[in-house]
Amino acid sequence: MVYKVLTYTLIGIEAHLIEVEADISHGIPAFNIVGLPESTIKESKERIRSAIKNSKLPFPEHRITINLAPADIKKEGTSFDLPIAVALISSLLNINPENLKKYLIAGELSLNGEIRKIRGALSGAFLTKKMNLEGLIIPEDSSSEAAYFTDTTVYPVKHLLEAINFLKGQINLEPAKPEKKNIFQNSSHDIDFSDVAGQLHAKRALEIASAGKHNVLMSGPPGSGKTMMAMRIPTIMPDMTTEETLETTMIYSAAGLLSKNMPIIKKRPFRSPHHTSSEIAIVGGGTNPKPGEISLAHNGVLFLDEFPEFKRPVIEALRQPLEEGVIHVSRASFSVTFPANFLLVAAMNPCFCGNLGDSSKPCTCTYGEIQKYKKKISGPILDRIDIHIEVPRVSVSELSKIITNSETSSEIKKRVELARNIQKERYNSNILYNNKMTSSMIKKYCKLDESSQKLLNNAIEKFKYSARTYTKILKLARTIADLESSWEIKEHHIAEAIQLRGLDKQNF
């Protein structure tokens, strides 16, 4: 008799049903796993054998064939250990096959039969609910994340024996019941914008960026505070909604970055990958596709320091997520889509030595070196970044001042939340940010009076702005007006928006 156990594999961040079929027949002892298993699954044979024997359970000394169906989907990961072991033992202990069909089972086995955490438990919980199964049997360390957002019954198990005895009906397992009290209210941060001395222009630009979700490029010498300010952007962004928390947690669950102590992502993510990171590390993918840094920054901030030093394919790969909020990863054998709706904050030096335009230190770069450095960022990418600002070095006198009147993050956050609410009400939830306005919306909501239009026309004529830059300025002006709770876009809103496109004026 062939025993079947239900489990799942992750494709992107979604769980797909897999049937584990176990057949034990007479013949020369062998242990074969078929159905497109990757190396981690092939290696599981010795883990499973040792786990079963060390748990004092019978191991079949016959010809064993494990089939992972459907056979046309690649399977990878250690979560197949437990369902394969359960399928083998069920055939020997005559566990009721109907019991096995009630549950989705996943877990990694240690050599002594203990069950270790897996990735994608939350996705498995949603699949269990979708299939109307009675419950999900997974490692205890993965149970909290699976039980937070669904009403799926999640059974945490610590040992192989515990899972077997439960399926035999000899013991009862207590379903996971994570503490949900105030899980969406804890958004306190250890850092604050009041820590930043000076840089009022840059702080204002980042406030506008947070209010309308406008991407930012900061250019300035080393030590001017670019990284310090970027790290504080999540402190002025609105708290995540329940839906955003769920989306972000699913991504981190699929990446295996959650723990028993941190089963959900409460705060907006801040990701800062090093400029030597590979394209797969940033974008996502691999043999078994996993989320990259741009997906881990979903609903939060992606900070790319030393922006021109990133590999060109990495920089160019940002085009799609900046436009669509998702990234499609296509390979010969698969195609997956990862969420990637983030606020891009990039930082760079003005030149190789970093001192171009700095009054305190002379620049040692030649004209050719300066141009070569700037050309590392293509025009199409620069065009997709709404705000370009220069961040000068802070003077010693400003650093030595005692900051008494500097605004805190909570004060800035109130204005940002007000502007976000205005946008949400204006667009009736079709879109949430001014940055996503369509052409028809721009015509409807960005009407200018005569003086404002004249100022914008003069700027276009003088600085040779592109059509995309023209719309970017209108979107920025709309956000600036929203921060003042102004329905009309006024001349000073346009003027400030033009000031936020500083690199365009340098023929960057």
Buried (B, 14 or more C-beta within 10 A) or exposed (E): EEBBBBBBBBBBBBBBBBBBBBBBEEEEEEBEBEBBBBEBBEBBBEBBBBBBEBBEBEBBEBBBBBBBBEEEBBBBBBBBBBBBBBBBBBBBEEBEBEBBEEBBBBBBBBEEBBBBBBBBBBBBBBBBBEEEBBBBBBBBBBBBBBBBBBEBBBBBBBBBBBBBBBBBEEEEBEBBEBEEEEBBEEBEBEEBBBBBBBBEBBBBBBBBBBBBBBBBBBBBBBEBBBBBBBBBBBBBBBBBEEEBBBBBBBBBBBBBBBEBEEBBBBBBBBBBBEEEBEBBBBBBBEEBBBBBBBBBBBBBBBBBBBBBBBBEEBBBBBBBBBEEBBBBBEEEEBEBBBBBBBBBBBBBBBBBBBBBBBEEEEBEBEEEBBEBBBEBBEEEBBBBBBBBBBBBBBEEEEEEEEEEEBBEBBEBBEBBBBBBEBBBEBBEEEBBBBBBBEEEBBEEBBEBEEEBBEBBEEBBEEBEBEEEBBBBBBBBBBBBBBBEEEEEBBBBBBBBBBBBBBBBBEEB
